[in-house]
Amino acid sequence: MIILVILIPVVAGALIPLLAFRKRIHMELFLECAVILNSILVWYLLLHHSDSTFLLAHFTGNLSISFKVDGVGMVFAGLVSALWPFATLYAFEYMTKEEHEKIFFLFYTMTYGITLGISLAANLLTMYFFYELLTLVTVPLVMHTLTREAILASRKYLYYSLGGAAFAFIGLIMIIIYGTTTDFILGGVLDLARIGDRTNILLFVYVMAFTGFGVKAALCPFNSWLPQAGVAPTPVTALLHAVAVVKSGAFAIIRLTYYSFGVDFLKGTWAQTTVMLIVMFTIVYGCSRAVKETHLKRRLAYSTISNLSYILFGVTIMTPLGLVGALTHLIFHAVIKISSFFCAGAIIHQTEKQYVHELNGMGYKMPCTFGIFTLSALALMGVPGLAGFISKWNLASAAVESGNPVAYSGIACLLVSALLTAVYMLSIVVRAFFPGNDFDYDKLKDVKDPNWKMLLPLFVFTFFIVAFGLHSQPLVDFFADVAGGLYTF
């Protein structure tokens, strides 16, 4: 079944241009049924997992394309499969005003299967293979509108992704040479006897691979592709920012650090300090640029840059509690950010307004959209009672528990980021609900909330933002079991 859940979205997407749908609703039903069916199969697979590895192809030595369900893979696959049906439903309504729908849904649906390939990969080679495929299927989505800006954005995304993959490939080669296997094993696979006096070389390669995979995670200074990718339709940017691409980068770094190189080899070295400092700088840089940005989607893009490095900060702490914090923010940020991006998309779809200064007074005309956006903003800030607070608390707790002085500075970065997040998110909310006494509401007479296809996903995400904030302990306990090696199989 593990290969089936990867193939179903790929095949379903490939069939879109080939099938002669009489009405648009028929295409919608076909796609939504395929995606929902696949998500059900994924969750069945996760809940009834086995310790067996599915071998698809064997090359030589220990190099193979193989798949397996383990703890970290369960987290990422569960996230992707839970969000994708709602994202697809949202995309149906949004794409009514766009052209080339069949081509869009071809690549959009295939991306689901490719992302599952990354999450269920049993070894570094398999993950790298699907990581490269993810670039190839998402480039057409970025350039979908075929405007000059979209083409330039897709080129930059392609160049950055391929360059980052080249750096990551060096890490793969080193694991092949100096590791006992390429399989993902908690604690790492490096053979210290083979390394000898080449420790610093291996550490340098780790930093290269970290930044290579970090390109998709929008790590400084390789993050400029992400704001530019905002020219794509909002379902794509939400996909890039919340689920597939950027989270694949963060997920790959988790695998690289905890399951390939191993924290015993990395912890306390100059490599750990180097990547942690890069991550801390990215946290502050992203939220600082978000405060300055006036374009709505690009502001949220810079917010993503900052929040992705929250996840990477947890990774660089290199403790079980740090991994718990990283996994918590991986999930909670995805729900919060896809909610805020879908709100932005609803605003653009309904009003064709894309800049923050154009949103004055819209809160009263689009109460559901802006109400949910406000909740997302509060969660992103880390207000207690909402999901964002839990993940930030876990990250700060991990930093304190680590005893690493550099990690203590990371707590300061988290606090600065929370303050700046309040500035760039709540300024939108204030404009929407408090435009001023002399504001003319007549110019917004045709503005209203979108239909149920857009609102239903938003209400579902809102529920989980609150539910995770109020009752997250079972999920956090599961993450602790994953970090402790209970789900290694």
C-alpha positions in Angstrom: 0.0 0.0 0.0 2.9 2.4 0.7 3.7 2.7 -3.0 -0.1 3.0 -3.8 -0.5 6.2 -1.8 2.3 7.8 -3.7 1.1 6.7 -7.1 -2.6 7.5 -6.8 -2.1 11.4 -6.8 0.5 11.2 -9.5 -1.7 9.1 -11.8 -4.8 11.1 -11.0 -3.0 14.3 -11.8 -1.6 12.9 -15.0 -5.1 11.9 -16.1 -6.6 15.4 -15.8 -5.7 16.6 -19.3 -6.5 13.3 -20.8 -10.0 12.9 -19.5 -12.9 14.6 -21.3 -14.9 16.1 -18.5 -18.3 17.3 -19.7 -18.6 19.8 -16.9 -16.2 21.4 -14.5 -18.0 19.8 -11.5 -17.1 16.4 -12.9 -13.4 17.3 -12.8 -13.8 18.6 -9.2 -15.5 15.4 -8.1 -12.9 13.2 -9.7 -10.0 15.1 -8.1 -11.6 15.5 -4.6 -12.5 11.9 -4.5 -9.0 10.8 -5.5 -7.4 13.1 -2.9 -9.8 12.0 -0.1 -9.4 8.4 -1.0 -5.6 8.7 -0.9 -5.7 10.6 2.4 -7.8 7.8 3.9 -5.3 5.2 2.6 -2.4 7.2 4.1 -4.0 7.3 7.5 -4.9 3.6 7.3 -1.2 3.0 6.5 0.0 5.1 9.4 -2.4 3.5 11.9 -1.7 0.0 10.7 2.0 0.3 9.9 4.5 -2.6 9.9 8.2 -2.6 10.4 8.8 -3.9 6.8 10.6 -1.8 4.1 9.2 -1.7 0.6 12.0 -2.0 -1.9 11.1 -0.4 -5.3 14.5 -0.6 -7.0 18.0 -1.7 -6.0 21.0 -0.2 -7.6 24.3 -1.4 -6.1 25.6 -1.9 -2.6 23.2 -0.3 -0.1 21.7 2.1 -2.7 18.1 1.6 -3.3 14.7 3.4 -3.7 12.8 2.1 -0.6 9.9 3.2 1.5 9.1 2.8 5.2 6.8 4.2 7.8 8.6 5.5 10.9 7.9 8.1 13.5 9.0 11.3 11.8 7.6 10.0 8.5 4.3 9.5 10.2 4.3 13.1 11.4 4.9 14.6 7.9 2.7 12.2 6.0 -0.1 12.8 8.4 0.2 16.5 8.0 0.3 16.4 4.2 -2.6 14.0 3.9 -4.8 15.9 6.4 -4.4 19.3 4.7 -4.5 18.3 1.1 -8.2 17.6 0.7 -9.1 21.0 2.1 -6.5 22.7 0.0 -7.9 21.1 -3.1 -11.4 22.1 -2.2 -10.3 25.7 -1.7 -8.4 25.6 -5.0 -11.6 24.7 -7.0 -13.2 28.1 -6.1 -10.1 30.1 -6.4 -9.2 28.8 -9.8 -12.5 29.9 -11.3 -10.9 33.2 -12.2 -7.7 31.6 -13.5 -6.8 30.1 -16.9 -5.3 26.7 -17.7 -7.1 24.9 -14.9 -6.3 21.4 -16.1 -2.6 22.0 -16.2 -2.8 23.6 -12.8 -4.5 20.6 -11.2 -2.3 18.2 -13.0 0.8 19.5 -11.2 -1.1 20.4 -8.0 -2.3 16.9 -7.5 1.0 15.2 -8.5 2.7 17.3 -5.9 0.7 15.5 -3.2 2.2 12.1 -4.2 5.7 13.4 -4.5 5.6 15.0 -1.1 4.4 11.7 0.4 7.4 10.1 -1.3 9.6 12.4 0.7 7.9 11.7 3.9 7.8 7.9 3.5 11.4 7.5 2.1 13.3 4.8 3.9 16.8 6.2 3.1 18.6 9.4 2.1 18.8 8.5 -1.6 15.1 7.9 -1.9 14.3 11.2 -0.1 16.8 13.1 -2.3 15.2 11.6 -5.5 11.7 12.7 -4.5 13.1 16.0 -3.2 14.4 16.7 -6.8 11.1 15.6 -8.3 9.3 18.1 -6.0 11.2 20.9 -7.6 10.2 19.7 -11.1 6.5 19.4 -10.4 6.2 22.7 -8.5 8.1 25.0 -11.0 5.1 24.9 -13.4 2.8 25.9 -10.5 4.9 28.9 -9.7 4.9 30.0 -13.4 1.3 29.2 -13.9 0.1 32.7 -14.9 2.9 33.0 -17.5 3.4 36.7 -16.7 6.9 38.1 -16.8 7.0 38.2 -13.0 5.8 34.5 -12.7 8.4 33.4 -15.2 11.2 35.2 -13.4 10.0 33.9 -10.1 9.9 30.3 -11.4 13.5 30.7 -12.8 14.8 31.9 -9.5 13.0 29.1 -7.6 14.4 26.5 -10.1 18.0 27.9 -9.9 18.0 28.1 -6.1 16.4 24.7 -5.7 18.9 23.0 -8.0 21.8 24.8 -6.4 20.7 23.8 -3.0 20.2 20.2 -4.1 23.8 20.2 -5.4 25.0 21.1 -1.9 22.7 18.4 -0.4 24.0 15.8 -2.9 27.5 16.3 -1.4 26.0 15.3 1.9 24.5 12.2 0.3 27.8 11.2 -1.1 29.6 11.5 2.2 26.9 9.4 3.9 27.4 6.8 1.3 31.2 6.8 1.8 31.4 7.2 5.6 28.2 5.7 6.7 27.3 2.1 7.4 24.1 2.5 5.4 22.0 5.2 3.8 18.9 4.1 5.7 17.4 6.5 8.2 18.4 5.4 11.7 17.8 7.6 14.8 21.2 8.5 16.1 22.9 8.6 12.7 24.8 6.1 10.5 28.3 7.4 10.4 31.1 4.9 11.0 33.7 6.7 13.2 36.4 4.2 12.2 36.1 5.3 8.6 36.1 9.0 9.4 39.5 9.0 11.2 40.9 12.5 11.1 38.4 13.8 8.6 36.0 15.0 11.3 36.2 18.7 10.2 35.6 17.8 6.6 32.4 15.9 7.6 31.3 18.8 9.7 31.8 21.2 6.8 29.9 18.9 4.5 27.0 18.8 7.1 26.9 22.6 7.1 26.8 22.5 3.3 24.0 19.9 3.2 22.1 21.8 5.9 22.1 25.0 3.9 21.4 23.0 0.7 18.2 21.5 2.0 17.7 24.8 3.8 17.1 26.5 0.4 13.6 25.0 0.2 13.2 25.9 3.9 14.0 29.6 3.0 17.1 29.8 5.1 19.2 33.0 4.8 20.7 34.0 2.4 18.9 31.7 0.0 15.3 32.8 0.7 14.6 35.5 -1.9 12.8 33.0 -4.1 10.0 32.6 -1.6 8.5 36.1 -1.6 8.8 36.2 -5.4 6.9 33.0 -5.7 3.9 34.9 -4.3 3.0 35.8 -7.9 1.6 32.2 -8.2 -2.1 31.6 -7.4 -2.8 31.5 -3.7 -3.4 27.7 -3.5 0.1 27.3 -4.8 1.6 29.9 -2.4 -0.2 28.2 0.5 1.2 24.9 -0.8 4.7 26.4 -0.9 4.5 28.1 2.4 2.6 25.7 4.6 2.7 22.2 3.4 4.8 20.8 0.6 7.9 22.7 -0.4 9.1 24.6 2.6 8.1 21.8 5.1 9.9 19.3 2.9 13.1 21.4 3.3 12.7 21.4 7.1 11.8 17.7 7.1 14.9 16.9 5.1 17.1 18.7 7.6 15.5 16.8 10.4 16.4 13.5 8.6 19.9 14.8 7.8 20.6 15.8 11.4 19.0 13.2 13.5 18.9 10.2 11.2 22.0 10.4 9.0 24.9 12.4 10.6 23.5 12.0 14.1 23.5 14.4 17.0 26.3 12.6 18.9 28.6 13.5 16.1 27.4 17.0 15.6 26.5 18.3 19.1 29.0 20.7 20.7 30.9 21.2 17.4 31.5 24.4 15.5 29.1 23.1 12.9 26.2 23.1 15.4 27.0 26.7 16.4 27.3 27.8 12.7 23.9 26.4 11.6 22.2 27.7 14.8 23.5 31.2 14.2 22.3 31.1 10.6 18.9 30.0 11.8 18.7 32.7 14.5 19.6 35.4 12.0 16.9 34.1 9.6 14.3 34.3 12.4 14.9 38.0 13.0 15.5 38.8 9.4 12.2 37.3 8.2 10.0 39.0 10.6 11.8 42.3 10.2 11.2 42.3 6.4 7.6 41.3 7.0 7.1 44.5 9.0 8.4 46.6 6.1 6.5 44.7 3.3 3.3 46.3 2.0 2.2 43.5 -0.3 -0.1 41.1 1.6 1.1 37.8 0.3 4.8 38.8 0.3 4.3 39.9 4.0 3.1 36.5 4.8 6.0 35.0 2.8 8.6 36.8 5.0 6.6 35.6 8.0 7.1 32.1 6.7 10.8 32.6 6.3 11.0 33.5 10.0 8.8 30.7 11.2 10.4 28.0 9.2 13.6 28.8 11.1 11.7 28.2 14.3 11.6 24.6 13.2 15.3 24.6 12.2 16.1 26.2 15.6 14.6 23.2 17.3 16.6 20.9 15.0 19.9 22.7 15.8 19.4 22.3 19.5 20.1 18.7 18.8 18.3 17.2 21.8 15.2 15.0 22.0 13.3 18.0 23.4 14.6 20.1 20.5 13.2 17.6 18.1 9.9 17.7 19.9 9.8 21.5 19.5 10.7 21.2 15.8 8.0 18.7 15.1 5.4 20.7 17.1 6.0 23.8 15.1 6.2 21.8 11.9 2.6 20.8 12.4 1.1 23.9 14.2 2.7 26.4 11.9 1.4 24.5 8.9 -2.2 24.8 10.1 -1.8 28.5 11.1 0.0 29.6 8.0 -2.3 27.8 5.5 -5.2 29.4 7.3 -3.7 32.9 7.0 -2.7 32.4 3.4 -6.2 31.1 2.5 -7.6 34.2 4.1 -5.3 36.3 2.0 -6.4 34.4 -1.1 -10.1 34.9 -0.3 -9.5 38.6 0.0 -7.7 38.7 -3.3 -10.3 36.5 -5.0 -13.2 38.6 -3.7 -11.7 42.1 -4.1 -8.6 41.8 -6.3 -6.8 43.9 -3.7 -3.3 42.8 -2.8 -1.8 45.5 -0.7 -2.2 46.1 3.0 -3.2 49.7 2.6 -6.1 48.6 0.4 -7.7 46.5 3.1 -9.3 49.4 5.2 -12.8 48.6 6.4 -13.0 45.1 4.8 -13.3 43.4 8.2 -17.0 44.4 8.4 -17.7 43.3 4.8 -15.8 40.0 5.2 -16.3 39.1 8.8 -15.6 35.4 8.5 -12.5 35.8 6.5 -11.0 38.6 8.7 -12.2 37.0 11.9 -10.3 33.8 11.0 -7.3 35.9 9.9 -7.3 37.6 13.3 -7.3 34.3 15.1 -4.4 33.1 12.8 -2.5 36.3 13.6 -2.9 35.7 17.4 -1.8 32.1 17.0 1.2 33.1 15.0 2.2 35.6 17.7 2.1 32.8 20.3 -0.9 33.9 22.3 -1.7 31.3 25.1 -4.7 29.1 24.3 -3.8 28.8 20.6 -1.5 26.4 18.8 1.4 28.8 18.2 2.0 29.2 21.9 2.5 25.5 22.5 5.2 25.1 19.8 7.1 28.3 20.8 7.0 27.2 24.5 8.4 23.8 23.5 11.2 25.4 21.5 12.1 27.8 24.4 12.0 25.0 26.9 14.3 22.9 24.7 16.7 25.8 24.5 16.8 26.2 28.3 17.2 22.5 28.9 20.1 22.2 26.4 22.4 24.3 28.5 23.8 25.8 25.2 24.6 29.5 25.6 24.0 30.1 21.9 20.6 28.5 22.3 19.8 31.0 25.1 20.3 33.8 22.5 17.8 31.9 20.3 15.1 32.5 23.0 15.8 36.2 22.6 15.3 35.9 18.9 12.0 34.1 19.5 10.8 37.0 21.7 11.8 39.7 19.2 10.1 37.7 16.5 6.9 37.5 18.6 6.9 41.3 19.0 7.5 41.9 15.3 4.8 39.4 14.4 2.3 41.3 16.4 3.3 44.4 14.5 3.0 43.0 10.9 -0.1 40.9 11.6 -2.2 43.1 13.8 -1.6 46.1 11.6 -3.6 44.3 9.0 -6.4 43.5 11.5 -6.5 47.1 12.7 -6.9 48.4 9.2 -9.6 46.0 8.4 -11.8 46.6 11.5 -10.8 50.2 12.4 -10.4 52.2 9.2 -11.3 55.6 10.8 -14.5 57.5 11.4 -14.4 59.2 8.0 -14.1 56.0 6.0 -16.5 55.6 3.1 -18.0 52.1 3.3 -19.9 52.7 0.0 -16.9 51.9 -2.0 -16.9 48.4 -0.4 -20.6 47.7 -1.1 -19.9 44.7 -3.4 -17.3 43.1 -1.0 -18.4 40.0 0.8 -17.1 36.7 2.1 -16.4 33.9 -0.4 -18.6 30.8 -0.8 -18.5 27.6 1.2 -15.7 26.0 -0.8 -13.3 28.6 0.6 -14.8 29.1 4.0 -15.1 25.4 5.0 -11.4 24.8 5.0 -10.9 28.0 6.9 -13.3 27.0 9.6 -11.7 23.5 9.8 -8.2 25.1 10.3 -9.6 27.5 12.9 -11.0 24.5 14.8 -7.6 22.9 14.9 -5.7 26.1 15.8 -7.9 26.3 18.9 -8.0 22.6 19.6 -4.2 22.2 19.5 -3.9 25.3 21.7 -6.2 23.9 24.3 -5.5 20.2 24.2 -2.1 19.5 22.5 -0.6 17.2 25.2 -1.5 13.8 23.4 0.2 15.0 20.2 3.2 16.4 22.1 3.5 13.1 23.9 3.5 11.3 20.6 6.3 13.7 19.3 8.3 12.9 22.5 7.9 9.2 21.8 9.2 9.8 18.2 12.2 11.8 19.5 12.9 9.0 22.0 13.0 6.4 19.3 9.8 4.6 20.2 8.6 4.7 16.5 11.8 3.6 14.8 10.5 0.2 13.8 
